[in-house]
């Protein structure tokens, strides 16, 4: 950052120069002028400010924007900077000319009011200064300011026309680029009071997620009202329930009360009042400039990388996108404070990793700061679906096919231990949630997570019995360790065990429990990996689990996010379902039950050599043929729900999946003919919908 503090005699001299700093924000050079302690009104239309700024342009400025800070922010763009550079150059040239004392007195301040200087010089009849006046006015007439003034036929109005700022409330401590790309957007929609447009960027493979905030288009009176209300809020004293789930509602009442008092005596209408209240909520008790992004259900991820100010996102329909938002350190600090408060966990140099959740928005948060970063603080916000994903929904979005869905449903109902492996954002947790819906509701589930991702309350509302254990997430001493939570769960009675992610020393306890049968029925978990062998290698060689204990796993499901050709968008797919055989000692052996063909975008199911299918058939008292028919019927059920869901999406959602599964279980308990079961189930579905 470069600072210019003006000249030594800045306080008294007519050659006063404004103090400024050049800041780099999202690749832009911002000329930030320090106006807070100045008595003037921070505007290029003001003679005092204009003189100080023009002298700062004595050496041409290669900035993209001027930002003048007062109890508001005024942004001047490239056109204003070009005019300032041009005008400063002309004034420097005219300053060399000598005028007689009489003329000089009438002309006034060249740097403070160049238009007054120009028009008085144009009308001046002084014979001594005639030739000089012609040369000086010709020099000034080259500038955009004087040209505009001549065009308007007015002396003063050109200042506000040429130097037209964008006014932003002071609490908005971010930079939002308002310049829209050329051409029509691919899509436009609203998120609350904020507009969103998606544009192609010719020079980049990703797209632009362009956000249009109402706080950037307030009238001067609106900006003043927001700033006054914000100051009054800071001074307001009240007893507030600071519990995260109540604070927003409680503080929202105070915002409206303070705003109402602030606007008393004005002619502010109801619509304008609501707009201002929403903006105040967003920047006080809310999550600031990124809140509309967190509320956009079409976004999967929102990223702010440490050491970078640019906000970028992952969109459901357009994949990776950059945004027109750049956050400042002030905004990051405010966000960090807010997340510390709602999580109750530390986030500082001694605990530089934060895992938490924004419950009201259904967002999982991972934060990281120095010394775990080279510079600054970064955040990754991940949306979780409030309603659980279902296998039918996965069929509809192409993550699996019906045959794979039927097999997964059968394997879960057969009480197999299963690990879901994949890279970040491959859909591991979503798939595990969908598999939990295939569990019969007379079972009890113990779920262990460090950051809540599974929508437990919704599952409970739909009739599942879930014990939810919270474990530590890097911050030591605040919750149970995952290992302790696992040991506790094994003492909580016969239950199905679900672990959010297997990643530490608890893996030894988990696999030992699975091996001796202490874990009871089904064990489900996710683990980072790229396939069955990589999963074994990570668990055995990375986490220290004995290789023979790994045999306690029956099935490994591999998920991935892939690209087709040069398409920049990633598509989630189940890539492989593998059976872990039991006849090995040191190196694992796997049998592929399902394989995904990327070139054909299709799956091949091979179950003829599966020992797991035979084992489940024996446990259920089925023949191998009946087991295959069972899988086929489950596949048809999922396919039927997915087909109906194209017109009525709720029919492939969680509640209908549970109803459909329960009806299948009821029918299957009375008949061994799967042809008859499917026929009756289809009749039930037709009548039910």
ABEGO torsion letter per residue (X at the ends): XBBBAEBAAAAABAABBBBBBBBBBGGBBBBBBBAAABABAGBAABAAAAAAAAAAAABBBBBABBBBBBABBBBBBAAAAAAAAAAAAAAAAAAABBBBAAAAAAAEBAAABAAAAAAAAAABABAAAAAAAAAAAAAAAABAAAAAAAAAGBAAAAAAAABBBBBBBAABABBBBABBBBEBBABBBBBEABBBBBBBBAABABBBBBBBBAAAABBAAAAAAAAAAAAAAAABBBBBBABAAAAAAAAAAAAAAAAAAAABGBABBAAAAAAAAAAAAAABABAEAAAAAAABAABABBBBBBGBABBBBBBAAAEBBBBABBBBAAAAAAAAAAAAAAAGBBBBAABABBBBBBAAAGBBBBBBBOAABABEBBBBBBBBBABBBBAAAAAAAGABBAAAAAAAAAAAAAGBBBBBBEBBGAGAAAAAAAAAAABBAABBBBBBBABBABBAAAAAAAGBBBBBBBBBBGBBGABBBAAAAAAAAAAAEBBBBBBABBABAAAAAAAAAAAAGAAEBBBBBBBBEAEAAAAAAAAAAAAGBBAAAAAABABBBBBBBBBBEABABBBBBBABBBBBBABBAABBBBBBABBBBAAAGBBBBBAAABAAAAAAAAAAGBBAAAAAAAAAAAAAAAAAAAAAAAABAAAABAAAAAAAAAAAAAAAAABABAAAAAAAAAAAAAAAX
